[in-house]
């Protein structure tokens, strides 16, 4: 008949632990509890490493600037504080499953060059990745349109058509799509481009995927530039508009020589509209 010591040693061997020594005695329940605790600790460590690897992979695919973080923003005025508050509220809303399932959400950042639009969008994305493992893609619209244009070159030898189809599928599937420089240096997009962008946004809307659009146009100019069909696609989202204003963060070379120690901060005024 198997002794209690044999049972304990069998359990130890099954869990990869050393046998109990002759001169020590630990009752079976206590030893089993210790081994279960050790096993649970090892599982938690594996889960943490796995989560860290997943987050690193999402960051790697996102194409985000690593310096775009809230820690690098200087909240030195009321409008900055309010804008960051809106961004943090948008992030915190992801805690609520019903909010996630309620539909698609769009943040529209608009304002002149150098106001910090891309920075705060990137900061939101970084935090969403870290807290919720939200998949993110940051893309400049002009780059996508160039790829789309060359995808029609059927004589190309670099398989650009297949690459664009794969890129387009990524745009549809990702949880949060950040499109930057929307209509930069463009008065009006071509009609077929308007239709492509409008269809992309509508398909993401149906699939309950969120977006951040960044443009240097005001809203009237943006509607004209992307066309009514595409702009109506934006209206279908639960939309938050944030206007960025204040001095540019980007200094010219002459200003840098004159004031080498000064630093401008991003200042913007949010305007949330449902």
C-alpha positions as CSV (number, residue, x, y, z in Angstrom):
1,X,0.0,0.0,0.0
2,X,1.3,3.4,-0.9
3,X,2.5,5.5,2.1
4,X,1.7,9.1,2.6
5,X,5.4,9.9,1.9
6,X,5.2,8.0,-1.4
7,X,2.1,9.9,-2.4
8,X,3.8,13.2,-1.6
9,X,6.9,12.3,-3.6
10,X,4.8,11.1,-6.5
11,X,3.0,14.4,-6.5
12,X,6.4,16.2,-6.3
13,X,7.8,14.3,-9.3
14,X,4.6,14.9,-11.3
15,X,5.1,18.7,-10.8
16,X,8.8,18.6,-11.4
17,X,9.7,19.2,-7.7
18,X,12.4,17.5,-5.6
19,X,11.4,14.7,-3.2
20,X,10.8,15.4,0.4
21,X,13.9,14.6,2.4
22,X,13.9,11.8,5.0
23,X,14.4,14.1,7.9
24,X,11.6,16.5,7.1
25,X,7.9,16.1,7.2
26,X,5.2,18.2,5.5
27,X,1.7,17.1,5.5
28,X,0.1,16.3,2.2
29,X,-2.4,19.2,2.1
30,X,0.2,21.8,2.9
31,X,2.6,20.5,0.3
32,X,-0.1,20.3,-2.4
33,X,-1.1,23.9,-1.6
34,X,2.5,25.0,-1.9
35,X,2.9,23.3,-5.3
36,X,-0.3,24.7,-6.6
37,X,0.7,28.2,-5.5
38,X,4.1,27.8,-7.3
39,X,2.3,26.5,-10.4
40,X,-0.1,29.4,-10.4
41,X,2.8,31.9,-10.1
42,X,4.5,30.3,-13.0
43,X,1.3,30.5,-15.1
44,X,0.9,34.2,-14.2
45,X,4.5,34.8,-15.3
46,X,3.9,33.1,-18.6
47,X,0.8,35.1,-19.1
48,X,2.6,38.3,-18.4
49,X,5.4,37.4,-20.8
50,X,2.8,36.4,-23.5
51,X,1.0,39.7,-23.0
52,X,4.2,41.7,-23.2
53,X,5.1,39.9,-26.5
54,X,1.6,40.6,-27.9
55,X,1.8,44.3,-27.0
56,X,5.3,44.5,-28.6
57,X,4.0,42.9,-31.8
58,X,1.1,45.4,-32.0
59,X,3.5,48.3,-31.4
60,X,5.7,46.9,-34.1
61,X,2.9,46.8,-36.7
62,X,1.4,50.2,-35.8
63,X,4.1,52.4,-37.3
64,X,3.6,54.9,-34.5
65,X,6.3,57.4,-33.5
66,X,7.5,56.2,-30.0
67,X,7.9,59.8,-28.8
68,X,4.1,60.5,-29.2
69,X,3.1,59.9,-25.6
70,X,1.1,61.9,-23.0
71,X,4.3,62.0,-20.9
72,X,5.8,64.3,-23.6
73,X,2.9,66.7,-23.6
74,X,3.1,69.8,-21.5
75,X,-0.3,70.6,-20.0
76,X,0.3,74.3,-19.3
77,X,-3.0,75.8,-20.3
78,X,-6.8,75.2,-20.0
79,X,-7.3,74.2,-23.6
80,X,-4.5,71.6,-23.4
81,X,-5.9,70.2,-20.2
82,X,-9.4,69.9,-21.7
83,X,-8.2,68.3,-24.9
84,X,-6.2,65.7,-23.0
85,X,-9.3,65.1,-20.8
86,X,-11.3,64.3,-23.9
87,X,-8.7,61.9,-25.1
88,X,-8.4,60.1,-21.8
89,X,-12.2,59.9,-21.7
90,X,-12.2,58.2,-25.1
91,X,-9.6,55.8,-23.9
92,X,-11.4,55.0,-20.6
93,X,-14.6,54.3,-22.5
94,X,-13.0,51.1,-23.8
95,X,-13.6,49.7,-20.3
96,X,-17.3,49.5,-21.1
97,X,-18.2,46.6,-23.4
98,X,-21.5,48.2,-24.2
99,X,-19.7,51.3,-25.5
100,X,-17.5,49.2,-27.7
101,X,-20.6,47.4,-29.1
102,X,-22.7,50.5,-29.5
103,X,-21.1,51.4,-32.9
104,X,-18.1,53.0,-34.5
105,X,-16.4,56.1,-33.1
106,X,-14.6,58.7,-35.0
107,X,-12.2,61.4,-33.6
108,X,-11.6,64.2,-36.1
109,X,-8.5,66.3,-35.4
110,X,-8.3,69.5,-37.4
111,X,-6.1,72.6,-37.3
112,X,-3.1,74.2,-38.9
113,X,0.4,72.6,-39.3
114,X,2.5,71.8,-36.2
115,X,-0.3,72.1,-33.6
116,X,0.3,68.6,-32.1
117,X,-2.5,66.7,-33.8
118,X,-0.5,63.7,-34.7
119,X,1.2,63.7,-31.3
120,X,-1.9,63.4,-29.3
121,X,-3.5,60.9,-31.6
122,X,-0.3,58.8,-31.3
123,X,-0.4,59.1,-27.5
124,X,-3.9,57.8,-27.4
125,X,-2.9,54.9,-29.6
126,X,0.0,54.0,-27.4
127,X,-2.1,53.9,-24.3
128,X,-4.9,51.9,-26.0
129,X,-2.3,49.3,-27.0
130,X,-0.8,49.1,-23.6
131,X,-4.1,49.0,-21.6
132,X,-6.4,47.1,-24.0
133,X,-4.2,45.5,-26.6
134,X,-6.1,47.5,-29.3
135,X,-4.6,46.9,-32.7
136,X,-3.6,50.2,-34.4
137,X,-2.4,51.3,-37.8
138,X,-1.0,54.8,-38.4
139,X,-0.9,55.7,-42.0
140,X,-0.6,58.9,-44.1
141,X,-3.4,59.1,-46.6
142,X,-1.1,60.4,-49.3
143,X,1.1,57.3,-49.0
144,X,-1.9,55.0,-49.3
145,X,-3.2,56.9,-52.4
146,X,0.2,56.6,-54.1
147,X,0.2,52.8,-53.4
148,X,-3.3,52.6,-54.7
149,X,-2.4,54.5,-57.9
150,X,0.6,52.3,-58.7
151,X,-1.5,49.2,-58.0
152,X,-3.1,49.7,-61.4
153,X,0.2,49.4,-63.2
154,X,-0.3,45.8,-64.4
155,X,3.1,45.7,-66.1
156,X,4.8,46.3,-62.7
157,X,7.2,43.4,-61.6
158,X,7.1,44.1,-57.8
159,X,3.6,42.7,-57.2
160,X,2.3,46.1,-56.1
161,X,-1.3,45.2,-56.8
162,X,-1.2,42.3,-54.3
163,X,0.6,44.5,-51.8
164,X,-2.1,47.1,-52.0
165,X,-4.9,44.5,-51.6
166,X,-3.1,43.3,-48.4
167,X,-2.7,46.8,-47.2
168,X,-6.3,47.6,-47.8
169,X,-7.4,44.5,-45.9
170,X,-5.3,45.7,-43.0
171,X,-7.1,49.0,-43.1
172,X,-10.4,47.2,-42.8
173,X,-9.4,44.8,-40.0
174,X,-7.5,46.9,-37.6
175,X,-9.3,48.1,-34.4
176,X,-8.1,51.7,-34.6
177,X,-7.1,53.3,-37.9
178,X,-5.3,56.7,-37.7
179,X,-5.3,58.5,-41.1
180,X,-3.0,61.5,-41.0
181,X,-2.5,64.3,-43.4
182,X,-6.0,63.8,-44.9
183,X,-6.1,65.9,-48.1
184,X,-2.8,67.6,-47.3
185,X,-1.9,70.0,-50.2
186,X,-5.1,68.9,-51.9
187,X,-8.0,71.2,-52.7
188,X,-10.3,68.3,-54.0
189,X,-9.6,64.6,-54.2
190,X,-10.4,62.9,-57.4
191,X,-13.9,61.3,-57.6
192,X,-12.7,57.7,-57.6
193,X,-10.4,58.5,-54.6
194,X,-13.4,60.0,-52.8
195,X,-15.4,56.9,-53.5
196,X,-12.5,54.6,-52.3
197,X,-12.0,56.5,-49.0
198,X,-15.8,56.8,-48.4
199,X,-16.2,53.1,-49.0
200,X,-13.3,52.3,-46.6
201,X,-14.9,54.4,-43.9
202,X,-18.3,52.9,-44.4
203,X,-17.0,49.3,-44.3
204,X,-15.2,50.1,-41.0
205,X,-18.4,51.7,-39.7
206,X,-20.4,48.5,-40.4
207,X,-17.7,46.4,-38.6
208,X,-17.7,48.7,-35.6
209,X,-14.1,49.8,-36.1
210,X,-12.9,53.2,-34.7
211,X,-11.0,55.9,-36.6
212,X,-9.0,59.0,-36.0
213,X,-8.7,61.4,-39.0
214,X,-6.2,64.2,-38.9
215,X,-6.3,67.2,-41.3
216,X,-5.0,70.7,-41.6
217,X,-8.2,71.8,-43.3
218,X,-11.1,73.4,-41.4
219,X,-14.4,71.4,-41.6
220,X,-15.8,73.3,-44.5
221,X,-12.7,72.8,-46.5
222,X,-12.5,69.2,-45.6
223,X,-16.0,68.5,-46.8
224,X,-15.2,70.1,-50.1
225,X,-11.8,68.3,-50.4
226,X,-13.1,64.8,-49.7
227,X,-16.5,65.2,-51.3
228,X,-20.0,64.9,-49.9
229,X,-20.2,61.1,-50.1
230,X,-17.0,60.6,-48.1
231,X,-18.0,63.4,-45.6
232,X,-21.3,61.8,-45.0
233,X,-19.5,58.6,-44.1
234,X,-17.8,60.5,-41.3
235,X,-21.1,61.8,-40.1
236,X,-22.4,58.3,-39.7
237,X,-19.9,57.7,-36.9
238,X,-20.3,58.7,-33.3
239,X,-18.0,61.7,-34.0
240,X,-15.9,63.8,-31.7
241,X,-14.3,66.9,-33.2
242,X,-11.2,68.4,-31.7
243,X,-9.9,71.7,-33.1
244,X,-6.2,72.4,-32.6
245,X,-5.1,76.0,-32.3
246,X,-2.4,78.1,-30.8
247,X,1.3,78.5,-31.8
248,X,3.0,75.9,-34.0
249,X,5.3,73.5,-32.2
250,X,7.6,73.5,-35.3
251,X,10.1,76.3,-35.3
252,X,11.9,77.7,-38.4
253,X,15.7,77.6,-38.6
254,X,15.9,81.4,-38.0
255,X,13.8,81.1,-34.9
256,X,15.9,78.3,-33.6
257,X,19.1,80.4,-34.0
258,X,17.5,83.4,-32.3
259,X,15.9,81.5,-29.5
260,X,17.8,78.2,-29.0
261,X,16.6,77.6,-25.5
262,X,12.9,78.3,-25.9
263,X,10.3,75.5,-26.6
264,X,6.8,75.9,-27.9
265,X,4.1,73.6,-26.6
266,X,1.1,72.1,-28.4
267,X,-2.0,74.1,-27.7
268,X,-5.4,73.2,-29.0
269,X,-9.0,73.7,-28.2
270,X,-11.3,70.7,-28.2
271,X,-14.9,70.8,-29.4
272,X,-16.8,67.5,-28.8
273,X,-19.9,67.1,-31.0
274,X,-22.3,64.2,-31.2
